[in-house]
Amino acid sequence: ILNETGAWNTLVWFSVLVLMAEQLNKLGFIPWLSKLIAQGLNGFSWPIVLVLLILFYFYSHYLFASATAHVSAMYAALLGVAVASGAPPLFSALMLGFFGNLLASTTHYSSGPAPLLYAAGYVTQKRWW
């Protein structure tokens, strides 16, 4: 068991990232950030707001240890900002949902299963890129 360095490395890094995401929510960072984003995007048309929110949602996943933590913390808050800007609710919900799934395929460390598949040798780094 001690020789499984890839598994231990994954466990240690994910535990640190889970703790960080948990503390962001506990300290009120996510609601504060959502309010800040809504204020910053005030006055823009809803298509521009939605595109900017999707880009923020897509790239903010690097701050979270798992897709579940990311969606739990960000999806509803950003959807609320989109709908408040006048964006169609169903369209906004679907776009955030689609990009929530797409972010898992960007790198070999972007989602929970990705590092395990990469470390196990199922997919080489060269093939991934």
ROKE-71179 format. One record per residue: residue in three letters; z, y, x of N, C-alpha, C in turn. Coordinates in steps of 0.2 Angstrom, whole numbers, padded with zeros to 4 digits, always signed. Atoms other than C-alpha are relative to their C-alpha. Example, Ala and Ser with C-alpha at 12.3 -4.5 7.8 and 13.67 -1.06 7.14 Angstrom:
ala+0000-0006+0004+0039-0022+0062+0000+0006+0004;ser-0001-0006-0004+0036-0005+0068+0003+0005-0004;
END
This chain:
ile+0000-0006+0004+0000+0000+0000+0000+0006+0004;leu+0000-0006-0004+0004+0012+0014-0006+0002+0003;asn+0006-0001-0004-0013+0010+0022-0005+0003-0005;glu+0005-0002+0005-0022+0016+0006+0001+0008+0000;thr-0001-0007-0001-0023+0034+0013-0004+0004-0005;gly+0004-0004+0005-0037+0040+0001+0004+0001-0007;ala-0004-0001+0006-0026+0036-0014+0006+0004+0001;trp-0006-0004-0001-0010+0044-0007-0002+0007+0001;asn+0002-0006-0001-0020+0059-0002-0002+0003-0007;thr+0002-0003+0007-0027+0061-0020+0006+0001-0004;leu-0006-0001+0003-0010+0058-0027+0004+0007+0002;val-0004-0006-0002-0002+0072-0017-0003+0006-0002;trp+0004-0007+0002-0016+0085-0020+0001+0001-0007;phe+0000-0001+0008-0016+0081-0039+0007+0002-0002;ser-0007-0002+0002+0003+0083-0040+0001+0007+0001;val+0000-0008-0001+0002+0100-0032-0004+0004-0005;leu+0004-0004+0005-0012+0106-0043+0003-0001-0007;val-0002+0001+0007-0004+0099-0059+0006+0005+0000;leu-0005-0004+0000+0012+0108-0054-0002+0008+0000;met+0002-0007+0000+0003+0124-0051-0003+0002-0007;ala+0002-0001+0007-0006+0123-0068+0005+0001-0005;glu-0006+0000+0005+0010+0120-0077+0004+0006+0001;gln-0003-0006-0001+0018+0135-0069-0004+0006-0002;leu+0004-0005+0002+0003+0146-0073+0002+0001-0008;asn-0001+0000+0008+0006+0142-0092+0008+0002-0001;lys-0007-0002+0001+0025+0143-0090+0002+0007+0001;leu-0001-0007-0002+0025+0160-0082-0004+0005-0005;gly+0004-0005+0005+0013+0167-0096-0006+0003+0004;phe+0006-0002-0003-0002+0169-0084-0006+0000-0004;ile+0006+0001+0004-0015+0162-0095+0000+0005-0006;pro+0001-0005+0005-0011+0173-0110-0001+0007+0002;trp+0001-0006-0003-0010+0188-0099-0007+0001+0002;leu+0006+0000-0003-0026+0184-0091-0005+0000-0006;ser+0004+0000+0005-0034+0181-0108+0000+0007-0003;lys-0001-0007+0002-0028+0198-0114-0004+0005+0004;leu+0004-0004-0005-0035+0206-0098-0007+0000-0001;ile+0007+0001+0000-0052+0198-0100-0002+0004-0007;ala+0002-0003+0007-0053+0204-0119+0000+0008+0001;gln+0000-0007-0001-0048+0222-0113-0006+0002+0004;gly+0005-0001-0005-0061+0221-0099-0007+0000-0003;leu+0006+0001+0004-0075+0215-0111-0001+0004-0006;asn+0000-0004+0006-0071+0227-0125-0006+0005+0001;gly+0006-0004+0000-0087+0236-0130-0007-0003+0002;phe+0006+0003-0001-0100+0224-0124-0002-0004-0006;ser+0002+0004+0005-0111+0215-0136+0002-0007+0001;trp-0003+0007+0000-0106+0197-0141-0004-0005+0005;pro+0003+0005-0005-0120+0188-0131+0002+0001+0007;ile-0002-0002-0007-0115+0197-0115+0007-0003+0001;val-0007+0003-0001-0096+0193-0118+0000-0007+0000;leu+0000+0007+0000-0100+0175-0122-0003-0003+0007;val+0002+0002-0007-0110+0173-0106+0005+0001+0005;leu-0005-0002-0006-0097+0181-0095+0006-0005-0001;leu-0006+0005+0001-0083+0170-0104-0002-0007+0002;ile+0002+0007-0002-0093+0154-0101+0000+0000+0008;leu+0000+0000-0007-0096+0159-0083+0008-0001+0003;phe-0007+0001-0002-0077+0162-0081+0003-0006-0001;tyr-0002+0007+0002-0073+0146-0090-0002-0005+0005;phe+0003+0005-0005-0084+0136-0079+0003+0000+0007;tyr-0003-0001-0007-0078+0143-0062+0008+0000+0000;ser-0007+0000+0000-0060+0144-0067+0003-0007+0000;his-0003+0007+0000-0058+0125-0068+0002-0002+0007;tyr-0003+0002-0007-0055+0125-0049+0007+0002+0001;leu-0007-0001+0000-0038+0132-0053+0004-0005-0003;phe-0004+0005+0004-0033+0117-0063-0001-0007+0003;ala+0000+0007-0003-0029+0099-0058-0004-0005-0004;ser+0004+0005+0004-0038+0091-0072-0004+0004-0005;ala+0004-0003+0005-0051+0095-0085+0005+0001-0007;thr-0004-0001+0006-0038+0092-0099+0005+0006+0001;ala-0004-0006-0001-0026+0105-0091-0004+0006-0001;his+0005-0006+0001-0041+0117-0090-0001+0001-0007;val+0002-0001+0007-0046+0114-0108+0006+0003-0004;ser-0006-0002+0003-0029+0115-0114+0003+0007+0001;ala-0002-0006-0001-0025+0131-0106-0005+0006-0002;met+0005-0006+0000-0041+0141-0107-0005+0000-0006;tyr+0005+0001+0005-0052+0134-0121+0002+0005-0006;ala-0002-0004+0006-0043+0142-0136+0001+0007+0001;ala-0001-0007-0002-0039+0158-0127-0007+0003+0000;leu+0007-0003-0001-0057+0161-0122-0004+0000-0006;leu+0004+0001+0007-0064+0155-0139+0002+0006-0004;gly-0002-0005+0004-0053+0168-0147-0003+0007+0002;val+0003-0006-0002-0059+0182-0136-0008+0000-0002;ala+0007+0001+0002-0077+0176-0140-0001+0002-0007;val+0001-0001+0008-0075+0176-0159+0002+0007-0001;ala-0002-0007+0001-0066+0193-0158-0005+0005+0002;ser+0006-0004-0002-0081+0200-0149-0006+0000-0005;gly+0006+0001+0005-0092+0195-0164-0004-0006+0001;ala+0004+0006-0001-0099+0179-0157+0001-0005-0006;pro+0000+0005+0005-0103+0165-0170+0005-0005+0002;pro-0006+0004-0002-0087+0154-0170-0003-0007+0002;leu+0003+0007-0002-0097+0137-0170-0004+0000+0006;phe+0004+0000-0006-0109+0142-0157+0004+0001+0006;ser-0005-0001-0005-0095+0149-0146+0004-0006+0002;ala-0004+0006-0001-0085+0133-0148-0004-0005+0004;leu+0005+0005-0003-0100+0122-0144-0001+0002+0007;met+0002-0002-0006-0105+0132-0129+0006-0001+0005;leu-0006+0001-0005-0087+0132-0121+0001-0008+0001;gly-0001+0007-0001-0086+0113-0125-0006-0003+0005;phe+0005+0003-0004-0103+0109-0117+0001+0002+0008;phe-0002-0002-0007-0098+0119-0101+0006-0003+0002;gly-0006+0003-0002-0081+0111-0101-0002-0007+0003;asn+0002+0007-0003-0090+0094-0098-0004+0001+0006;leu+0004-0001-0005-0103+0101-0087+0003+0001+0007;leu-0004-0001-0006-0090+0107-0074+0002-0006+0004;ala-0002+0006-0003-0085+0090-0070-0005-0003+0005;ser+0005+0003-0005-0101+0086-0061-0003+0005+0005;thr+0002-0005-0005-0102+0101-0050+0001-0002+0007;thr-0001+0002-0007-0094+0094-0034+0004-0007-0001;his-0003+0006-0001-0086+0078-0028+0008+0001-0001;tyr-0008-0001+0001-0068+0085-0031+0001+0005-0007;ser-0001-0005+0006-0071+0095-0048+0003-0003-0006;ser-0004+0003+0006-0063+0082-0060+0004-0005+0003;gly-0004+0005-0002-0050+0069-0059-0003-0006+0002;pro+0003+0006-0002-0061+0054-0058-0004+0001+0006;ala+0005-0001-0006-0073+0062-0045+0002-0002+0007;pro-0003+0002-0006-0062+0060-0030+0001-0007+0001;leu-0001+0007+0000-0058+0043-0034-0006-0004+0001;leu+0007+0004-0001-0076+0037-0036-0003+0002+0007;tyr+0003-0002-0007-0081+0047-0020+0004-0004+0005;ala-0004+0003-0005-0066+0040-0010-0001-0008+0000;ala+0001+0007+0001-0070+0022-0016-0007-0002+0003;gly+0007+0001-0003-0088+0024-0009-0005-0002-0005;tyr+0006+0001+0005-0097+0022-0026-0005+0005+0001;val+0005-0005-0001-0106+0038-0022+0002+0004+0006;thr+0000-0003-0006-0109+0045-0005+0000+0008-0001;gln+0000-0007+0001-0106+0064-0002-0008+0002+0001;lys+0007-0002+0000-0125+0065+0003-0003-0001-0006;arg+0003+0002+0006-0130+0057-0013+0002+0005-0005;trp-0002-0004+0005-0119+0068-0023-0003+0007+0000;trp+0003-0006-0001-0126+0084-0016-0008+0000+0000;
END
